[in-house]
Amino acid sequence: MAEVWDAVIIGAGPAGLSAALYLARFQRSTLVLHDGASRAAHIPLSHNVPGYPEGVSGERLLATMTRHAATYGAALVKAHVESASICDRSFASVADDGRRWLSRTLLLATGVEMNEIELDAGDHDCAIAEGVVRYCPICDGYEHIGERIAVIGCDAQGAGEALFLRQYSESVTLIPRRYADLSPDTLQQLLQAGVTVIDAPVEQLVQGRACVRLRLKGCAETLRFDVVYPALGLRPRAKLAVDLGLSPDGDGNLAAEAIFGTAVPGLYAAGDVVAGLDQISVAMGHGAIAATRAHNWLRDRDGQTLKGH
């Protein structure tokens, strides 16, 4: 007979690993399935994770959190979960290689995928490691006080990020990736805030030593910036939730209330796949809430809670 876990968590980022820690300490049999694609793993150094004033790399943080959860009995298995369904009052999680796991509760901490700028894979990874390409103004804006900042993505998201970064530097430039798409009111607000807006789209991006050079369409000379923020959007990894009957919002996110429970009994979600602020500290809190809710749901199902309370 196949083993049935108390909880399967899909995703081993800050949300999934926090949930694993809590569930393991609740003495629940806990399995974390992950494909090694946590966005946090690519963070070279974050200075806004509470408790790490000197900064912490994504790899180090995830390794520490993995060890912490495993200390209390959580198991981790690398697998790309391709589908999820409900089978005989249990959740069935199936990997692309055919492996299958059953669980009484399921917690989706599947995260998001970034829409990245067009660079060769090695160059892109190097630019991230060097800190000259950043994807999170909230996380890293402070590190670029007074620097020359470019935002690529001339739409509402790009305009919003440019305005946000303006508080850190007097030199913020907004450049379209392919075409400009700004309303007259938005353009006026940007100009009043001191953001430079360029109409010509980026044709080539080249990483230099501690800088990035952008070649614009129709321009022979390149523009030099200390850091570039691509504002190209995210793609929530919500397929498994859809498999189970949940409906993402217009941006592909799961409802913020999914950390407390969903329309599918025993199904929870946490972290960046949930609508809200995509931050490590938020994801950790999500994981703690969802894990505690799942644990109490199991207690209620097993008749271990007071009736009427």
C-alpha positions in Angstrom: 0.0 0.0 0.0 1.4 3.4 -1.0 2.5 5.7 1.8 0.2 8.6 2.5 2.0 11.7 3.9 0.2 14.1 6.2 1.5 17.0 4.1 3.1 17.3 0.7 4.6 20.7 -0.1 5.5 21.6 -3.7 8.2 24.1 -3.8 11.4 24.6 -1.8 11.7 28.4 -1.6 11.3 30.4 1.6 7.5 29.7 1.7 7.7 26.0 1.2 10.7 25.5 3.6 9.0 27.6 6.3 5.9 25.5 5.9 8.0 22.3 6.1 9.6 23.4 9.3 6.3 24.2 11.0 4.6 21.0 9.9 7.6 18.9 10.9 7.6 20.5 14.3 3.9 19.7 14.5 5.0 16.1 14.1 3.4 15.7 10.8 4.9 13.4 8.2 6.1 16.1 5.7 7.5 15.8 2.2 8.8 18.7 0.1 8.9 18.1 -3.6 10.9 20.7 -5.6 12.5 21.1 -9.1 15.4 23.3 -7.8 13.9 26.3 -9.6 13.3 28.6 -6.6 13.7 32.2 -7.6 15.4 33.0 -4.3 18.3 30.7 -5.3 19.5 33.3 -7.8 19.8 36.2 -5.3 23.5 37.1 -5.1 23.1 39.0 -1.8 20.0 40.3 -0.1 20.1 42.9 2.7 16.5 42.9 3.6 16.1 39.4 5.1 15.5 40.0 8.8 18.4 38.7 10.9 21.1 39.1 8.3 22.4 42.7 8.6 25.5 41.7 6.6 23.4 40.3 3.8 22.8 36.7 2.7 22.9 35.0 -0.6 19.8 33.1 -1.8 21.7 29.8 -1.9 23.0 30.2 1.6 19.5 31.1 2.9 17.8 28.2 1.2 20.6 25.8 2.4 20.1 26.9 6.0 16.3 26.7 5.8 16.6 23.2 4.2 18.8 22.0 7.0 16.6 23.5 9.6 13.4 21.8 8.3 15.3 18.5 7.8 16.5 18.6 11.4 12.9 18.1 12.5 12.1 15.3 10.1 10.9 17.0 6.9 12.0 15.0 3.8 13.0 16.7 0.5 12.9 15.0 -2.9 13.9 16.7 -6.2 11.1 16.2 -8.7 9.2 18.2 -11.3 5.6 17.8 -10.3 3.6 17.8 -13.5 0.1 17.2 -12.3 -2.0 17.1 -9.1 -5.4 15.5 -8.5 -7.6 14.2 -5.7 -7.8 10.4 -5.3 -9.8 8.6 -2.6 -9.8 11.6 -0.3 -6.0 12.1 -0.8 -4.0 14.4 -3.0 -2.0 12.8 -5.7 1.1 14.6 -6.9 2.7 13.1 -10.0 6.2 13.9 -11.4 7.1 14.1 -15.1 9.0 10.8 -14.7 5.9 9.0 -13.3 6.7 9.1 -9.6 3.6 9.6 -7.5 3.0 10.7 -3.9 -0.2 10.7 -1.9 -0.9 13.2 0.9 -3.8 14.2 3.2 -3.0 17.9 2.7 -1.3 19.7 -0.1 0.5 23.1 0.1 1.5 24.8 -3.2 4.5 27.0 -2.8 5.4 26.9 -6.5 6.4 30.6 -6.9 6.8 32.5 -10.1 8.9 32.7 -13.2 10.5 36.0 -14.2 10.2 37.4 -17.7 13.9 38.0 -18.3 15.8 40.4 -20.5 17.4 38.9 -23.6 20.9 37.9 -22.8 22.9 34.7 -23.3 22.3 32.4 -20.3 25.9 32.8 -19.1 25.9 36.6 -19.5 22.6 36.9 -17.7 23.7 34.8 -14.7 27.0 36.8 -14.6 25.1 40.1 -14.7 22.8 39.0 -11.8 25.8 37.8 -9.8 27.6 41.2 -10.4 24.5 43.1 -9.3 24.3 45.1 -12.5 21.0 43.5 -13.5 18.3 43.5 -10.7 14.7 42.4 -10.8 13.4 43.6 -7.4 13.4 47.4 -6.7 11.9 46.8 -3.2 14.7 44.3 -2.4 17.7 46.2 -3.8 16.9 49.8 -4.4 18.7 50.9 -1.3 22.0 49.4 -2.7 21.9 51.8 -5.6 21.5 55.1 -3.9 22.9 57.9 -6.1 23.7 55.5 -9.0 22.7 55.7 -12.7 19.6 53.5 -12.9 17.8 52.3 -16.0 14.4 50.6 -16.0 13.5 48.6 -19.1 9.8 48.2 -19.8 7.9 51.3 -20.8 4.4 50.5 -19.6 2.5 50.9 -16.3 4.8 48.4 -14.5 8.0 50.1 -15.8 6.7 53.5 -14.9 5.8 52.4 -11.4 9.2 50.9 -10.8 10.9 54.0 -12.2 9.0 56.3 -9.8 9.8 54.0 -6.9 13.5 54.0 -7.7 13.5 57.8 -8.1 13.6 58.0 -4.3 17.1 56.5 -4.3 18.7 58.4 -7.2 18.4 61.6 -9.2 19.4 59.6 -12.3 16.6 57.2 -13.3 15.9 56.5 -17.0 12.9 54.6 -18.3 13.4 52.8 -21.6 11.0 50.6 -23.6 11.9 47.1 -24.4 10.2 47.1 -27.7 7.8 50.0 -27.8 6.6 52.8 -25.6 3.1 52.4 -24.0 2.6 55.3 -21.6 -0.5 57.4 -21.2 -0.1 61.2 -21.3 -0.9 61.5 -17.6 1.7 58.8 -16.7 4.3 60.5 -18.9 3.7 63.8 -17.3 4.0 62.3 -13.8 7.3 60.7 -14.7 8.7 63.9 -16.1 7.6 65.9 -13.1 9.3 63.4 -10.8 12.6 63.9 -12.7 12.6 60.5 -14.5 14.1 60.6 -18.0 11.9 58.8 -20.5 13.4 57.6 -23.8 11.3 56.6 -26.7 13.8 54.4 -28.6 13.7 50.7 -27.6 16.7 48.7 -26.4 18.4 46.8 -29.2 21.3 45.4 -27.3 22.4 45.1 -23.7 26.0 44.4 -22.9 27.4 43.8 -19.4 30.6 45.8 -18.7 32.8 46.0 -15.6 30.5 47.1 -12.8 28.1 48.6 -15.4 25.7 47.8 -18.2 25.7 49.4 -21.6 22.5 49.7 -23.6 22.4 50.3 -27.4 19.2 51.8 -28.5 17.5 51.3 -31.8 18.8 53.7 -34.4 21.6 55.0 -32.1 25.3 54.4 -32.7 26.4 55.2 -29.2 25.6 53.2 -26.1 24.3 54.5 -22.8 26.1 53.5 -19.6 24.2 52.6 -16.4 25.3 51.3 -13.1 22.3 49.0 -12.8 19.4 47.9 -15.0 16.0 46.9 -13.7 13.9 44.9 -16.2 10.2 45.5 -15.5 8.9 42.8 -17.7 6.4 41.0 -15.4 6.2 37.6 -13.8 4.4 34.4 -14.6 2.9 32.7 -11.5 3.4 28.9 -11.5 -0.3 28.1 -10.8 -0.9 25.1 -13.2 -1.2 22.6 -10.3 -3.8 24.8 -8.6 -5.8 25.0 -11.8 -5.5 21.2 -12.1 -7.2 21.0 -8.7 -10.0 23.4 -9.6 -8.8 26.8 -8.4 -9.1 29.9 -10.5 -6.2 32.4 -10.6 -6.9 36.1 -11.0 -6.3 38.2 -14.1 -2.5 38.3 -13.4 -2.3 34.5 -12.9 -2.0 34.8 -9.1 -3.9 32.6 -6.6 -6.1 34.5 -4.1 -4.4 36.0 -1.1 -6.8 34.0 1.1 -5.2 30.8 -0.1 -2.8 30.8 2.8 -5.8 30.3 5.1 -7.4 27.6 2.9 -9.1 27.2 -0.5 -12.4 26.0 -1.9 -10.7 22.6 -2.0 -10.6 21.2 1.6 -7.0 20.5 2.6 -5.4 22.6 -0.2 -3.3 25.6 0.7 -1.0 28.0 -1.1 1.8 30.3 0.0 4.6 32.5 -1.3 4.9 34.4 -4.6 2.2 32.3 -6.3 -0.3 34.0 -4.0 -1.4 37.6 -4.8 0.5 40.1 -2.6 4.0 41.4 -1.9 6.7 39.1 -3.3 9.3 39.3 -0.5 11.2 36.6 1.4 9.9 37.7 4.7 6.3 37.6 3.4 6.8 34.1 2.0 8.1 32.9 5.3 5.0 34.2 7.1 2.8 32.7 4.4 4.4 29.3 5.0 3.9 29.5 8.8 0.2 30.4 8.4 -0.6 27.8 5.7 1.2 25.1 7.7 -0.6 25.9 10.9 -3.9 26.0 9.1 -3.2 22.6 7.4 -2.2 21.1 10.8 -5.4 22.3 12.5 -7.5 21.1 9.5 -6.0 17.6 10.0 -6.7 17.8 13.8 -10.3 18.7 13.1 -10.6 15.9 10.6 -9.2 13.4 13.1 -11.5 14.6 15.9 -8.7 16.2 17.9 -10.3 19.7 18.3 -13.0 20.9 20.6 -16.4 20.9 18.9 -18.0 24.3 18.5 -14.7 26.2 18.9 
